[in-house]
Amino acid sequence: MDVARRFRALIDTLCDAVARRGAAGAFGPGSGALTILLWTRLRRYATFLRRLCDNQVPAPRPRPASRRPRRPVDRARLALPRRTAWLLAPVPEAIAAAGQLRALLADPELQRRIGEEPRLGRILRPLCRCLGVKLPAPLRLPPRPPRQSGRDAAAPRPSRRVPALAPLPRRFRPPAACAPPPRRNRAPPGR
């Protein structure tokens, strides 16, 4: 069986387990949206891998520089967890899928295809993370360089402390007419 078929069988098994466990409430109360998101994402992985193996995906084209500012990220949007091996606890069948994925990643044909098509990493990295499978060397990303601001790194950083504010001069103080009335202690009614 070729790599695409084996991967499709692995995803089919995992999707069935996710749908069954998600319907039973394995992801917590009201987790229908999370179940659908995970199921859809897994199906998309299988379709994309099959298209990549069949050479039906066009080569990526460079993105033009956008002049529009980036939209702020909506943190309230539903997203899958990012912890390692998060899928193993709610879906015990994922343990078998993790073993199948390890065997698939050890296949020389898939390793050759990863070398030829680096876009396979966009499918396999998140799948390895959610199943707790250690990434093979061809899928590991190089470490990110440390972020540097536009200023010289050797220049001293400005202090982030806010300086104490001096009292306003008399001419900038509000007049007494604008001040709230003084509080008066009133005797409780009935005395």
C-alpha positions as CSV (number, residue, x, y, z in Angstrom):
1,M,0.0,0.0,0.0
2,D,1.4,3.4,-0.9
3,V,1.9,6.3,1.5
4,A,-1.2,8.3,0.6
5,R,-3.5,5.2,1.1
6,R,-1.9,4.4,4.4
7,F,-2.2,8.0,5.6
8,R,-5.9,8.1,4.4
9,A,-6.6,4.9,6.4
10,L,-5.0,6.3,9.5
11,I,-7.1,9.5,9.1
12,D,-10.3,7.6,8.5
13,T,-9.8,5.6,11.7
14,L,-9.0,8.7,13.7
15,C,-12.0,10.6,12.3
16,D,-14.3,7.8,13.2
17,A,-13.0,7.7,16.7
18,V,-13.1,11.5,17.1
19,A,-16.7,11.6,15.9
20,R,-17.8,8.8,18.2
21,R,-16.0,10.1,21.3
22,G,-17.0,13.7,20.5
23,A,-20.6,12.8,20.3
24,A,-20.3,11.1,23.7
25,G,-18.9,14.3,25.2
26,A,-15.2,13.3,25.5
27,F,-14.1,16.9,24.8
28,G,-16.3,18.3,27.6
29,P,-19.8,19.7,27.7
30,G,-20.8,21.7,24.6
31,S,-17.8,20.5,22.6
32,G,-19.7,19.8,19.4
33,A,-17.9,22.7,17.6
34,L,-14.5,21.4,18.7
35,T,-15.4,17.9,17.4
36,I,-16.4,19.3,14.1
37,L,-13.3,21.5,13.8
38,L,-11.0,18.6,14.6
39,W,-12.8,16.2,12.2
40,T,-12.7,18.8,9.4
41,R,-9.1,19.5,10.0
42,L,-8.2,15.8,9.8
43,R,-10.1,15.4,6.6
44,R,-8.3,18.4,5.1
45,Y,-4.9,16.9,6.0
46,A,-5.8,13.7,4.2
47,T,-7.0,15.5,1.1
48,F,-4.0,17.8,0.9
49,L,-1.6,14.9,1.4
50,R,-3.3,12.9,-1.4
51,R,-3.2,15.9,-3.7
52,L,0.5,16.5,-2.9
53,C,1.4,12.9,-3.6
54,D,-0.6,13.0,-6.9
55,N,1.2,16.3,-7.9
56,Q,-2.2,18.1,-8.1
57,V,-1.2,21.0,-5.9
58,P,0.4,23.9,-7.8
59,A,3.7,25.3,-6.6
60,P,3.3,28.0,-4.0
61,R,3.5,31.5,-5.4
62,P,5.2,34.3,-3.5
63,R,2.8,36.6,-1.6
64,P,2.9,40.2,-2.5
65,A,3.6,42.7,0.3
66,S,0.3,43.9,1.7
67,R,-0.2,47.6,2.3
68,R,-3.2,47.0,4.6
69,P,-2.5,46.7,8.3
70,R,-3.0,43.3,9.8
71,R,-6.2,42.6,11.5
72,P,-6.0,42.0,15.2
73,V,-6.2,38.3,16.1
74,D,-9.5,37.3,17.5
75,R,-8.7,35.3,20.7
76,A,-12.3,34.3,21.2
77,R,-12.3,32.2,18.0
78,L,-12.5,28.5,18.5
79,A,-9.1,26.8,18.1
80,L,-7.7,23.4,18.7
81,P,-5.4,22.9,21.8
82,R,-1.7,23.3,21.2
83,R,-0.4,21.0,23.9
84,T,1.6,18.0,22.9
85,A,-0.4,14.7,22.9
86,W,-3.6,16.5,23.8
87,L,-5.7,14.1,21.8
88,L,-4.6,10.9,23.5
89,A,-6.7,11.4,26.7
90,P,-10.1,12.1,25.2
91,V,-9.7,9.7,22.3
92,P,-7.9,6.5,23.4
93,E,-8.0,5.2,19.9
94,A,-5.5,7.9,19.0
95,I,-2.8,5.8,20.7
96,A,-3.0,3.2,18.0
97,A,-3.1,6.0,15.4
98,A,0.1,7.5,16.9
99,G,1.8,4.1,16.4
100,Q,0.6,4.0,12.8
101,L,1.9,7.5,12.2
102,R,5.3,6.5,13.7
103,A,5.5,3.6,11.3
104,L,4.4,5.8,8.4
105,L,7.1,8.4,9.2
106,A,9.8,5.7,9.3
107,D,8.8,4.7,5.7
108,P,11.6,5.6,3.3
109,E,9.1,6.6,0.6
110,L,7.5,9.2,2.9
111,Q,10.9,10.5,4.0
112,R,11.8,10.9,0.3
113,R,8.6,12.8,-0.4
114,I,9.2,15.1,2.6
115,G,12.5,16.0,1.1
116,E,11.0,16.7,-2.3
117,E,7.9,18.5,-0.9
118,P,8.5,20.5,2.3
119,R,4.7,21.5,2.4
120,L,4.1,18.0,3.8
121,G,5.4,19.4,7.1
122,R,2.4,21.7,7.3
123,I,0.2,18.5,7.6
124,L,2.5,16.2,9.6
125,R,3.8,18.6,12.2
126,P,0.4,19.5,13.8
127,L,-0.7,15.8,13.6
128,C,2.5,14.7,15.3
129,R,2.0,17.3,18.0
130,C,-1.6,16.3,18.8
131,L,-0.7,12.6,18.9
132,G,2.5,13.0,20.8
133,V,4.8,11.7,18.1
134,K,8.4,12.9,18.1
135,L,9.1,14.8,14.9
136,P,11.7,13.1,12.6
137,A,14.7,15.2,11.5
138,P,13.3,16.1,8.0
139,L,10.2,17.7,9.6
140,R,12.0,19.8,12.3
141,L,12.0,23.5,11.7
142,P,15.2,25.4,12.2
143,P,15.3,27.5,15.5
144,R,13.9,31.0,15.1
145,P,16.5,33.8,15.4
146,P,15.9,36.1,18.4
147,R,13.7,39.0,17.7
148,Q,15.4,42.3,17.3
149,S,13.7,45.6,17.3
150,G,14.5,48.3,14.7
151,R,17.0,49.9,17.1
152,D,20.5,48.7,17.6
153,A,20.6,45.8,20.0
154,A,23.6,47.3,21.9
155,A,21.7,50.6,22.6
156,P,20.4,50.8,26.2
157,R,16.7,50.2,26.6
158,P,14.6,53.1,27.8
159,S,13.1,52.7,31.2
160,R,9.5,51.5,31.3
161,R,8.7,53.2,34.6
162,V,6.2,55.9,34.4
163,P,7.6,59.1,36.0
164,A,5.6,60.4,39.0
165,L,3.3,63.3,38.1
166,A,3.9,66.6,39.7
167,P,0.9,68.4,41.2
168,L,-0.9,70.8,38.8
169,P,-0.1,74.5,39.2
170,R,-2.9,76.5,40.8
171,R,-4.0,78.0,37.5
172,F,-4.8,74.5,36.1
173,R,-6.8,73.3,39.1
174,P,-10.6,73.3,38.7
175,P,-12.4,76.1,40.5
176,A,-14.2,75.3,43.7
177,A,-17.5,75.5,42.0
178,C,-16.7,72.4,40.0
179,A,-15.6,70.5,43.0
180,P,-18.1,68.0,44.4
181,P,-20.1,69.2,47.5
182,P,-18.6,68.2,50.8
183,R,-20.0,65.2,52.5
184,R,-22.2,65.9,55.5
185,N,-22.9,63.5,58.2
186,R,-26.7,63.4,58.5
187,A,-28.4,61.9,61.4
188,P,-30.5,58.9,60.5
189,P,-34.2,59.7,60.0
190,G,-36.4,59.2,63.1
191,R,-34.2,60.8,65.6
